[in-house]
Amino acid sequence: MPSDVATEIRTFGTARQAAALEARLADAARAYERDRYPEALSILRDMARTVPGVAAVRELYGLTFYRLGRWKEALRELNAFAELTSSVDQNPVLADCERALGRHGRVEQLWADLRRAGAGSDVLAEGRLVMAGSFADRGRLADAISLLEPAVQRQVRKPLDRHLRQWYALADLYERSGDLPRARELFRKVVDADAELSDALERLANLR
């Protein structure tokens, strides 16, 4: 358990009660990491009632709802996390929930908030992918491409997961827009870096 989370939990109840809550949150985290989302949800539901002011509980509870496709519940919990912490770290997940509900104006607002906040590279990349997906959902492929294109133009010696996922998304957008040579080039770039990523190898083969 991260020290800041443990410290926060220890402000609730006696030392024994705090220790029990800490153990339960660790159980929920393990279940989540092993994709046992209903089990994590069961643990976190009780914890959210017991200690609604613990940000880590509300965050994991919201992420579990998100993994289960329960968008409105995920929004409720992750908005609570954001209010407790003033953090924008979960803005991409919030935006993806709003996108799933068709609320694209809210997606744009969350993306703007994320950019203003100066979030880290990984969080910004996630937000950019969601925003591009929102554009594409509305048939605005050119806007989606313009948003992701700068991520490809930068020279990267050792691409990270965030780079590969943006390259893949951009390749998909180019294919959808009819620019097959550019799509082929980007899928090749992904495959050269990680042939196991999603279905990039199959999609490249289909473009030959």
N, C-alpha and C positions, 0 to 999 in steps of 0.2 A: 504494500500500500504506500503510495507516495506520501512523503512526510506532511505536506500541506493538507492533504485530504485527511490523514489521521488526526492532525491537529484540529481541523474543523469539526470532525466527528466528536472529539473529546470534549467539546464545549457543550455537548448535549447529555444531560443525565449524569449518573455516577460513573466512576471508572469502569465498573463491571459492565454497565449498560453500554458504554462507549466501545469497550472491547468486543462485545457481542455484535454491535452494529458494524464495526470494522470487519469482523470475520464474515458477516453476511454479505457485505459489499464485495469482499474478495471472492466469495462464492459466486456472486452474480457476475463479476468480471470474468471469472474462469468459464462460466457457462456461455457468456457472450462470445468469448474468444474461440470457443469450440462450436459455435453456431447453434447452440442449444438455447434458442431465443425464448421459447415458452417457459423454460425453467428460469432463465434470467428474469423474465417478466414477472413471474410469480414472486420471486424474492424482492424485486424492486418495488412492486406494488405496495407491499407492506411497509417497506422502508420509506417510500415517499409520503405515506400517511404519518409515519412516526417522526421523521426528521425532514420535513419539507424544505427546510432552509439549508440543507447540505447540497451545495451545487453539484458535487460529483455524482450524487444519487440521481438528481434530476437530469443531468447530462446523459448518464448511462441508460436511464429509463427511456429518455427520448430517443436515443440511438437504437435501442431495442425495438421500440415501436416502428422506427424507420425501417429497420431490417425486415420487419413483418409486413411492411406496406400499409401501416396504419397511420396515414399522413396527418390527420387532425390531432390525434393523440401525441404524435411526435412533435408537432408544432407547439402544442401546449407545454410540454415538458422542456423543450429546448428554448422556448421563449422565456420560461421561468429561469433556466440556467443563465441565459444572457442577462436577464434582469438582476440576478444575484451577483454576477461577476463583471458585468460590463464588457464581456469578451465577445469578439466577433468570430472566434474559432469555429463555431458551428453554423455560421451564416451560409456556407455552401449547402449544408444539409437542410437548413430551413428553406433555402431557395429551391432545392430539389423537391421538397414537399409541396411548396407553393406551385411549382411547375406542374407537378402531378395533379394538382387540383385545378389547373388551368388559370391560375392567378398570375399572369405574366407581368403585370405592373408591379406586383410585390416582389417578383424575382429581380426586376431591374432596380428596385429600391435597395434590396439587400446587397446586390452587387455594388451599387454606388457606395453604400455604407462601408463595405469591405475595402474598397479602394481607398476611401478617405482615411480609414483607420490605420493604413500602413501594415496590413497583415503580412505574415511570413509567406515565403515563396510557395510552400505546399498548399497552404490555405487559399492563396490567391489563384493558384492553378486550378484547384477544385471549383472555386467560384466561377472562374472563366469558363470552364467546361459546362457548368450548369447554365450560365448565361447564353453560351453559344447554342446549347441544346434548346433553350427557350426560343431563341431566334429561329432555329430550324423548325421547331414545332409550328411556327406561324408562317412558314414558307419564306422566311427572310434569310436565305442561304448566303447571300453576299455579305450580310452583316455578320453572320456567324463566322464566315471565313475570315473576314477582316479582323475579327476579335482574336482568332487563334493564330493567324499568320505570323505575327511577331515572335511567337514561341518557336517557330521553325527557323526563322531567319537568324537567330542567335547561334553561334558556333558552340557546340557542347562536346567536350572530349569524352566524358564518361556520363552518358545520359542516365538520369534517374527515372524512377517510375512516373513522376509527374510529366517529364518530357515525353516519354513514350506514349502516355495516354493522350496527351494533346496532339501528338503527331498522328496517332491512330484516328482520333476524332476528326482531325482536319482532312485526312485521307478519305474518310467516309463522306465528309461534306463535299469534297471535290468529285467523288464518284457520283453522288446524288445530283450535283450540278452539271454533270456531263463532261467534266474535264478529266478524262480517263488517264492521259499521260501524267498529269500532276498527281492523281490518286495513286497510280502505279509507283511513281517515284517515292511517295511518302510511305506507302505500305512496304516498299523495299527497305526504306530507312528503318522502319520499325523492326522488320524481320532480321535485318543485319545486327541490330542491337539486342533483340530478344525474340527468337523464333517461336517461343512458347506463349507469347502474349496474345490472349484471346484467340481469334481466328484469323490473325493477320496473314499467316502463310497461305491459308486457303483463299482468302480474298485476293491476295496478290496473284495466285495461280489463276483465278477466274478472270483476271484482267489481261491476261496474256493473249 
